[in-house]
């Protein structure tokens, strides 16, 4: 019989060590998910999904999916991060921890985009040697046009001098190149219309020419038998000539617009505008009947 503790009593059991060791503490609980945090914050703020969708313009199905931690309907990581920020601000919480948690669970953030200025400079440096030099091309084209015009002008002068030399040597010049005489006679004066009209009128007939010089007028013309030769409107600038063996009878609706030539001679009667005249002419001198 031994007095004292046994060796087993000197060493605490493994169960006691496990109970007394700090490592034996229960593992910390996992933080609530992104969707749970957003949903709880919305409920605490007294907002419905419809109100959140209206204020953020995030569609209702996407809001429901995010609150259930389903980010597949967001259309990609970029849109998912944007929706998380928008919803977090709408319910009044800080979006940064939620976005960081999303990045940790979805492969981290994408690489930072290349600054715009260096990228632009690189593209400009690469493309500049291949850019066509339009200024040099335009200068070359203008120079070519000027040279062509100058060559054409000088060659034209040389052709003219050659033609002149051939004429000087005695070749027969063309009629078009013959010089016009400086002392040409003036053209003969044209005969007076009334004189030519008198010369062309037969003496054995009565001839009446009606000229609507000052306007239009209705006229009627009959021969000595009363047969109608013309009955109609004579427009301004139009003329009509009538002949008969003995007599012509005329009716002028607007005598002031008409000039008459009887047997080749102008009639001196001055008719008033709008005046209706009945006239009869026979062979010989003009005579109003």
Secondary structure, DSSP 4 states (H G I P E B T S, - for coil): ---S--HHHHS--HHHHHHHSGGGSPPPPPPPPHHHHHHHHHHHTT--HHHHHHHH---HHHHHHHHTT--GGGSSHHHHHHHHHHHHHHHTS-HHHHHHHHHHHTT-PPPPPPPHHHHHHHHHHHHHTTS--HHHHHHHHHHHHHHHHHHHHHHHHHHHHHHHHHHHTTPPPPTTTSPPPTTPPPPPPPPPHHHHHHHHS-TTSEEEEEE--SS-EEEEEEETT--EEEEEEE-TT-EEEEEESSEEEEEESSGGG-EEEETTEE----PPTT--EEEEEESSS----
